[in-house]
Amino acid sequence: MKRLSYVAATLMTVWMLQSCGGGNTESKHEDAVDSAQAVNKETAPVDQSSSDFAVKAADAGMKEIALGKIAQEKGVNPQVKAFGEQMVADHSKAADELKSIAAAKNITLPDSVGVDYKKDIDDISKKTGKDFDKAYVNEMVKDHNDAVDLFRKASDDVTDPELKAFAAKTLPTLEAHQTHVKTLDSLLKKNK
């Protein structure tokens, strides 16, 4: 009962902090990731490295889905549009699997992208034409380098067996994305 009261108090505090953000959407986006990490730290559903991985993976996945949708609309090169479609499909599938694991383990995931990723999405979405294609592909190269590192480390170091298996299972798909987008980046640079 004492633990339940503590959890309720923590959740109430998180809710009040988010409410204080008022109209500042960046604050709300930042709080979604920070709040998820804070709740997980207080409730300790699994070890800290496992819950941190889940939060980071969810945040990164939401970014890939959002940018993939924008690429399908704004991309000029058909291969950029197709890559955006693939990002939405593959990252949505991974996000659904991660949400299922997190729900079973009582891990709180963010419900929107963090402020840094929100800024990346906003900056790229303002571009048009070939400038959009170039910015999107550059971001995908960077993001997939980061994602491969995150998932490779998690598949080695995370102690929760389901999250470790999720990381190991998802890693080959991310590596395939990484290879694909590097090829796409080279193609776009040749066709300036």
Secondary structure, 3 states (H helix, E strand, C coil): CHHHHHHHHHHHHHHHHHHCCCCCHHHHHHHHHHHHHHHHHHHCCCCHHHHHHHHHHHHHHHHHHHHHHHHHHHCCCHHHHHHHHHHHHHHHHHHHHHHHHHHHHCCCCCCCCCHHHHHHHHHHHCCCHHHHHHHHHHHHHHHHHHHHHHHHHHHHHCCCHHHHHHHHHHHHHHHHHHHHHHHHHHHHHHCC
